[in-house]
Amino acid sequence: MIFDDAEDQLPAGPLADLDAFVRMPQVAGLWLSHDGARLVVGVSLPDESGTRYTRSLWEVDPRGERAARRLTRGAEGETGAGFTPSGDVLFTSTRSEPGADDGLALWSLPATGGDPVPLVRPGGGVRGVLSGADGSIVFGSALLPSAVDLESDRVLRDGRADACVTAVLHEEFPIRHWDHDLGPERTRLLVRGPGGVRDLTGHVGRALGEECGWDLSPDGRTVVAMWAVGEPGGSQRHTVVAIDVATGARRVLADDHDHEYESPRVSPDGTRVALVVQRRKCPDDPGDRWLGVVPLAGGPVEALTSAWDRWPHTARWTPDGTALVVSADDHGRSPLWLVDATTGEPTKLTTDDAAYTDTCVSPDGQWLYALRSTIDSPPVPVRVSLPGGVVTPLPDPAAALGIATQVRGRLTEVTTTASDGTALRAWLTLPATASPESPAPLLLWIHGGPVLSRNNWSWRWNPWIAAARGYAVLMPDPALSTGYGIDFIRRGWSAWGDTPYTDLMEITDAALRRPDLDPTRTAAMGGSFGGYMANWIAGHTDRFAAIVTHASVWDLDHSTDTADIAYDFRREMTPQVAEANSPHHHADAITTPMLVIHGARDFRVPISEALRLWWDLSARCADGTGPHRFLYFPDENHFVLAPNNVRIWYATVLAFLAEHVLGEEWHRPALLG
């Protein structure tokens, strides 16, 4: 059977039907009210046109007694921002109001009921909303450099629009981030209080850039923020500053040329700040990450978990200030840990196969609330007991919508030992039909990053869509992956084409020793770093029947310098390292059919990489045609996000694999004409 995006050609079930798959509700974001009585999550669904997802807010009972209920229904969608101390829900939306300019505004949905109320509609949008004990609200918004307040910013914007000016004059790097251009406006911190909105920081250039976050002290008097500082060579580092909300006075809390700091969180008593500290990487060292604590009044940064061989994500304080809750990758999972705030000793709280994100701690210290997902289950809200770690599912908005996830097949793990003696592992999804009598074709799926782990549900690269069509999917964590210690990362550092490649081949060999997998029908796929690795594989082996490379690096030296964060890539990729590990040098050796996929608005791996790869493949075809394909998205970025484009992505990948792995006739997906 040839699977296309036409519903009548696909087996039943949302993970086998691409139309049904893109209509599945996607839960992301979780916010807990100040008193712990209300919990809100975001739920995304495609709009009627299928051109974008819109998010609504749903209330989930923290006790788990009532079904989830929808709070917002705006056609433009809403994104959660938090709560006021009185329990009003704060959210951002582009929904319109009579007499107001269009644009992203901050809204408040009263706890007592009624319609949402617009609070502020700055021209540069709203992000990082925090509410103080006195009811004031701190948020970030991008203002033009010459603006002195929101009104002057509006006048400046109107002048540019009236003159049809879109030009941007840049004065510092970076100038792009993921899928959008930066400037001419830059983020500032603003405060909305009884007297209106005032500018807390003024124009500070890159300092509060796209990757910067901030936290508010419990008394609402101090903002603690990541602060980007420029360096020679077009580089920058992240420091942490404390800003007085009343005066705007700023002082440095953490700044060290050898380290960077992120995710500041103020302790419940307002005396300490927890930070994620990163020792800066270089070509010979991947650096390291740990939790640190610094006094809010000033003082040295204490390295709390520097002896722990795991890399923590954002931490949350327990209400008594004695511990921090954090997630950290660990052998293909990302469990929750309780870290002693004095000794730094970590204790694993959750022992299942899940990854936990968006953690909140109840004000009484009895519960954690988080989103939980696994390779075979999408994110859902859960409650976790403290200190016991007992996980209790909370009402899922998907159930209220009558949509249930139907995973068809089995999930297991594959393990082996690398040639250097290192233990390797991977997740393996198997179709229900796989057996020694009917072995399944195998797809090797390589994660991005590269310093990441494949440990949770994915909407963009969902293995169960392939499993529903009879494929097994192998998802390894090769060298450079997190969750196995710093030495595991170091094995592949500045040597992307070496140990990561041999790890992938060895774990694939181990998987293919299973009698329910067919070693004669295999393909390799990857995106971002996984796409780089797919390109490297194409030039170094012909063992696979097909290769899919998405948002991939082809010329490692060129792509490093044209990326949005070139300064960061250059900390590892010297010209010598890039030259030794660049896939484009091996173009002549490629014989495997390749499907190249790229978005024009990808600024992390610019479209020039795909254009050169496509040229190199085409130029080596005798008559200008060959087995390769190029799927190009003019309006997508590093990730394919629009629902209809998601359908096209999967349909094209499946058609390409069906042709080369299953031996079927090439069938162009219907939506591609």
N, C-alpha and C positions, 0 to 999 in steps of 0.2 A: 504494500500500500504506500502511496506517495502522500505525505502529510503536508498540507498547505495551511493557509489561514482560513480556509472555508470550513465552517463548523460541521457540515455534513460529511466531511472526509476524515474526521478525527474520532478516536474512541471517546467514550463518555467520561465526564469528570473534569473539574476545573484545571487540573494540572496536565490534562491531555488535550484540552480545548483552549487554544490561544485566546479566543474571544472571552471565554469564561475566566481565564487566568488574569487578564488585565483588568477584569471587573472585580477581582478579589480585593476586599478592604485591606489596606496596608496601615498598620498601627505604628506610629512613631511619635515620640515625645511624651513625657509624663510629668505632671506638676501636682504638688501636694500643698494644700492650704496651710496657713500659719498655725492653725489650731489642730491640724491633722484630721479634720472631719470631712474634707472634700478632696477627691482625687479626679484629675482630668487627664485624658489622653487625646492625642490627635489621630484622626482616621482619614486616610486619603482614598478617594474614588475617582475614576475618570469622569470628566464632564461629558455632556451630550455629544459634543463634536469629536471626542476621542483625541483631542490635540494636547490635553494637559490633565494632570491630576489636580483636584481641588480637595483641600483638607477641611474637615469640620471638627468641632470639639465635642467630646463625649464625656459624661460624668460616670465614674465607676465607683461603686460603694466600697470604701476601704474595708468594711466588715464582710463584704462578699454576700450580703443578704438580698440586695435588690439587683435587678437586671440593669445592664448599662443603658443609659438614655442619652439621646442626642441633645446638645445644648444650642448649637448654632446651625443655621441653614442658609447662609448667604451664598448667592450664586458664584461670587468671586472666591469663596473659601476663606478660612481663618486659620491662623497659626497661633498656638498657645504661647503665652508670655509669662503667666504666673497668677498670683493672687494678691489682693490688697489685704492688710491686716483684718479688715472686717469681713473677708470672704468673697468679695466681688472677684469675678474671673477677668483677668486682663488678657487681651488677645490683639493681634495685628491683622488687618484686612484692608483690601482696596475697595471694599463696599462704599458706595457713594452716599452722600447726604445732600439735601437741598442747599444750594448756594455755596457749596464747598468745592475746592479744586480736587481733581482726581489725585490719587496717590495712596501710598501705604499709610494708614493711620493706626494709632493706638486706641483701642476701645475698652470699655468696661461693661461687663454683664452683671447687673446687681444680684447679690445673693438672695435678695428678697423677691426676685422675679421682675418681669417687665422686659422692655426692649434694651438692647445695648446702647451705650452712650459714648459718643466720640470724645476723647480726651485731648488729643493733639494730632495734627496732620502735617508734620514737617516734610518739605520737599525731598529730603534725602532719606526718607524711610525711618524705620524704628527697629532696633535690635538690642538684645541684652537687657531686657526690662527687669528692674528690681524695685521692690517697694519697701520704704522705710517704716519704722515703728510709728512715726508721726503722720503717716499717710502720704508722704512725698514719694515721688517716683523718679528713679534714675534710669536713663536709657541712653543708648548711643544713636546718633544720627549723623549723616554726612552733609556738611555745609560747604558752600563754595569758599575759597580761601579769604576773599575780601569781606565776607559777611560778618556782621557784628551781632546779629540776632536772627531769629526765624523770619521776621518781616523783611529785613534787608536781603536775606537769602532768597526769599520769594521774588523780590524785585529783580535781583540779578539773574535768576533763572528765567523770568519772563523776558528780560532783555535778550538773553541768548536765544530763546525760542522765537521771539519776534524777528530777530536778525537771521534766523535759520543757521545759527552757528553751532556746530557739533565738535569743533576742534578742541583738543586738550593740550595744554602746555605743561609738560612734565618737568619736574625739578629734581626728582630722585627716583631710585629704583625701590620697589617693583612698580610696574605699570599695568600688570594684568593679574588676574587670580582665577584659576580654574576655567570659567566660561565667560567672564565679563572683564571689560576694561575698567581700570581704576582712574578716578579723576573725572572732571576737574575737582569734584568735591572730595573731602576727606572727613573721616569720622571724628566727631567730638562727643564728649559726655555732656548731657543736658539734665536738668532737674526740673520736674514739674511740681510746684507746690502751691500754697494758697495764693501767692502773688503772681502766678503764671509760670511761664517757662523761662529759665535762665541758662546761659551757657556756663558750664563749670570749668572747661579746660581752654576754650578758645581754639584757634587754629593751631594744630600740633603736627601737621603733615602726616607722615606714616605711623606715628607713635601708636595709634589705636587701630591698626590695620585689621585686615580681614580675619586673621588668626587670633586676634587678641580678645580675651574675655575679662570679666571683672566680677567682683563680689562686693556686697554691702555689709558693713558691720551691723550687729543686731540693734544697736541704738540709732542706726540710720545716719550717723555723723561722718563716717569715713568710707570712701570707695577704695578698694584695693584692686589694682588693674595691671594686667600685662602691658608692657610699654616697649615698643620696638625702637631700637637705637641704631642709627646708621654707622657703618664701619667702612674702612677702605676696601677697594675692589668691588664696589657695588653690593656689599654684604650688609647684613644687619643681625642683631641679636635681640632676644627678648629678655627684658628686665621686669621687675615688679615695683610699682610705686604705690604710695598711699596718698589719697587726695581728700582734703578737708571739704566736706559738702557745703559748709557755710561760707568759706572764703575762697575755695579753689586752690589753696596752698598745697604744694606737692613736694613730697620727700621720697627718696629712694629707699626701698626696703631690701632689695636683692639685685645686685649687679656684679658680675664677675666675667671677665673676658673668656674664661675657660668653661663657663657654664651658661645654660639658658634656663629660664623659669617660666612655668605656665600653670594654668588652672588654679589660681589662688582661691582659698576658701578660709573665711574668718571663723575662728572658734566661737562657740555659743556665748562665752563670757567676754568676747571682744578683745582678748589679750594676745592671741597668737594667730598666725596665718599658716595654713598648710599649703605647700607648693609641690608640684612635680618638678624635680630638678633633673636636668640632662647635661651630662658631661659632653662637651662638644666633640663631634666626630671629626676625623681627618682620614687621609688615605690609608693610614696604618692602623686605625682604631675606630670601631663603630660607635665609640662612646658608651654611655651607660645611663640608666634612669633609676631614680629612687624618689621616695617622698622626703621632703624636708619641712622643717617648721622654723618660722622666724617670729620674734616678738613684734606685735603691731607697733609698739613704741620705738622699735629700732633695736638692732643688735645683729650678731652673727646668725647665719642660717645653719641650723642643726641638721645634719644628715641622718634622717630617722631610719631609713630602710636600706642603706647602702650595702649591707651584707646580704640582702635578700636577692637571690638570682632570678627575679621576675621583674617585669617592667609594669609599674602601676599605671592605671588610667586615673581620671579625676576622682578625688577623694571627697567624702562627706564626713563631717564630725558627728559623733554621738552627742546627745543633748548634754551629758555631763562632762564632755570634753576629755574623757579618758581614752578614747579610741577613735580611729578613723575607719570608715568603711570604703573599700576600694575593690574594683574588679581588676584582674590581671590574667593575661593569657597563660594557659597551663596545659600542655600536651593535648592540643586540639579542642580545648574548652576555654571558657573565660569565666571562672567562678568568682563569687564574692568572698572577700577576705576581711577579717577584723584585725586591724593593726593597732597594737598598744601605743598610745601617744607618748609614752615615756621611754619604753625600751625598744620600740620598733619591731617587736616580735609579731609576725603575721600568723593568724589562725584561719584556716580555710572554713568558711561558713557553709557553702553549698558544695555537694559532692556528686552532682548529677552531670550529664553531658551537655549542659547548657552554657550559653553566654548571656551575661546580664549587663544591661545598660540603663541609663536614666534613673539612677538610684536616688531615692529620697528616704530620709529617716523621720519617723513619727516623733512629735515633740515629747512624748512620754518615754521614748527610747525602747519601746517593746517591739517595734516592727520596722522592717525595711520594705519599701515599695519599689518595684523595678519592672522593666520589660524583660521578659525571658524568651529566648529563642534557641533553637537547636538546628542542626542540619536538616532535620525532617519536620520542623514545626515553626511557623512564623511567630513574630513577636506578639506576646500577650501580657497583660498586666498580672503581676503576682504579688503576694505578701510573703515576707520571709521573717521568721521569728528571730529575735535577739535574746540571748546569744545562741539559741539552739540550731538555727539554720533550717528549720522546717519550712518547706515551700508550699504555699497554698494558692492555687489558681484563683483569680478574681474574675468576675463576669466579663466576658469578651464581647466587645462591640460586634465582631463578626457573627457571633451567635444571634445577637439581636437583629441583625440584618438577614438572618437565615442562610448564611453562607459558611460552610464548613470546609476546612482543608482536607482533601482526600489524597494522601500520599499512597501511591501504588508501588509496592516493592519493599525492599529490605535495606536497612542501614547496618553496616559493619565496619570493621577496621582492618587494615593491612599493615603488617609490621615486617621489618627486615633489618639487616645490619649493613651499613655502608662499608666500602672497601677499607676505610680508615678506622673501622671499628665503632663508628657512631650509630646509635639506634635511630631508625627512621620509622615514621608512621604516616598513615593517610586514612581519610574517610573513603568508604566505598559504598555507593548506592547500587543496588541490584534490582533489575526488573523482576516482577513476580514470575516471569516465564523462564528465568535463568536456571539451568540445571546441567549436569554433565551430559545429558542426552540432547539438550538444546542450549549450548553455550552462547552467552550474549557477547556482542561486539563491545569493545572497551573504548571509552573516551577519556583521555588524560586531560584534566582541567587544572590549569596552573594559576595560582592566585597572584594578585597584584601586590603592590607595596614598594619594594619587596619585603620590607621589615614588617610583616603582618603574619596572621595565622588564619587558616580557613576553619572557622569554628562556629559559624552561626548560619541562620537562614539567609538566603539571598533572593531578592526579587529580580536582579539583573542577570545573574548566572544561576538559574535554578536547575539543579540536576534532575529533579523529578519530572520535568518536562521531557527530558531525554529518556528517563527510565520508563515513562508511559509509552514510549515508542520502541521499547525493547533494548535500549542501550544500558550498559553499566557505566558509571562515572567514577573515576578515581580522582580524589582531591588531596594531594600530598602537601606536607609542610617541608619543603627542602631547606637546605642551608640558607641562612638569612631570615628564616621564620622566627617569630617570637613564641615564647612559652616553653622553651627548652634550655634556657640559660644563655649567657653572653657568649660562651665559647661556640655555641651552635650558630649564632649570628656571625661570629668572627670567621668561621670556616668558609664563608662565601664572600667576605668583605673585600671589595676591590678586585674580585675575581668572579664576576657574575657568570661567565661562560665556563667556569671550571666546576667546582663542587656542587653548586645548585643543579647544573646539567647532569652530572653523574648521579646525584641523589635521585633525580627524576627518573632516569633510566633504570636505576637499580630497584626503586619501589615499583615501577611499571613491570619489570621482570618478575618481582615477587608476586604481584597481583595476577599476572598471567600464568602462574603456576597453579592457580585454582582451576579445577576441572569445569566450572560453570562459566568460564570466560574463554572467548575465542581469540587466540593469538594471531590469527590471520586477518582479523578485521579490527583495526585500531585507528584512532585519530588522536591528534593533540590539539589543544585549544588554550588560549590565554588572553588576558586583557591587561594593559598597562605593563608592569614588569612581566606579567604572564605573557603578554604579547611579545615583548622583547625575547623572552625565553622560547616562545613558539618560533620566532624568526631564527634564533640560534639553533634550535633543533632542526629546522628545515635545512640549514647549511651544514649539518654535521651527521645526519643519519637519514636513510630512506626507509626506515622501519614502519613509518606510519602511512596509511593510505590517503590521508588528508590532514591539512593543518589550517586552523582558523586563528587569525591574529587580529586582535581588536586594540585600537588606540595604542599602537606598538611603537617602540623605538627601533629604528633601522640603522641610522648612523649615530652611534652613541656620543661621539664628540660634538657633532652639530646639534643634536637634540638637547644636549646639556646646556648649551649656551643660548638657545632660543626659548627655553622653558620659562614659565612664569616665576619659578623659584630657582633660577640658574645658580644663584649664590649658594644655595643649599646643596644642590647636586655637585657643585664643584668642590665641596668639602671632601667628597670621596673620589669623584671622577677627575683625576688629573688627565691631561692629554695622553699621557703614556698608558694609564689604566684604560681609558676609553678606546685607544687604538688597539690594545690587546684583546678587548672584549666586544668589539663592535660587530654585529651580524653582517653588515653590508659587505665586509671583505670576503664573504663566503657565498656570494650570490651565484657564482658559476657552478657551485655544487648542488644547487637546489633542483630536485627532480619531482618533489612531492607537490601535488595540486594545493594551492593556497587560496583561501578566502580572506581578503584584506578588508577590514571594517574601520572606518574613522569618521569622526564628526568635525565639521569645519570650525566649530567654536571650541575646540579642544586647545587650551592654552598650556596645559600641563605637558602634553606631548603634541606639539604643533602638527597641523595637517601636512606640512612639508615632509614629514617622515613617511606618511602613507603615499604621498605623491611620488617620492623617490623610490620607495619599495615597489610601487606599481610599475613605474618605468623600468626598473631593473628586471622585474619579472617579464614584462611585455617585450623588452628588447632582446630577451633570450629565447623568444618563441620564433621559430623559423619563418612563419608567414604572418607574424603579427598577432596571431590568435593562439590560444592555448587553453589549458584546463583551469587557469586561475580566474578568480572573480574579485571585483572591487565593489563593496557596498558602502556608498557615500551618503552621509546625512548632512545636508547644508545647514540645518538648524539645531543640531545636537552638539554636545561637548564631549568631555572625556567619558561621560555616561550617556546612554540612550535612555531618555526619561519619558517622552510623550507616549501615551498608551498605544496609539496606532503605529508609531515607530518601533515600540517594543514588539508588537506583533510581527512587523516586517523583519526585525532582527532575528527573532526565533525562527520564523518561517524560512528565511534565506539560509540560515545555518543548518536547519534540518534538511532542506532540499540539497544543499551542497554535500552534507554527510551521506544522505541517502544515495546520491550519485556515486560517490567514491568509496564509501565504506560498505554499503549494501549492494552496490552494483545496479542501482536503478537508473532509469533515464532521468536526465536533468529536467527539472520542472520549475520554471520561473514562478515565484509567488504571485498570486493574482493582483495584489495591490501594487506590484511593481510593473504592471502592464504587460 
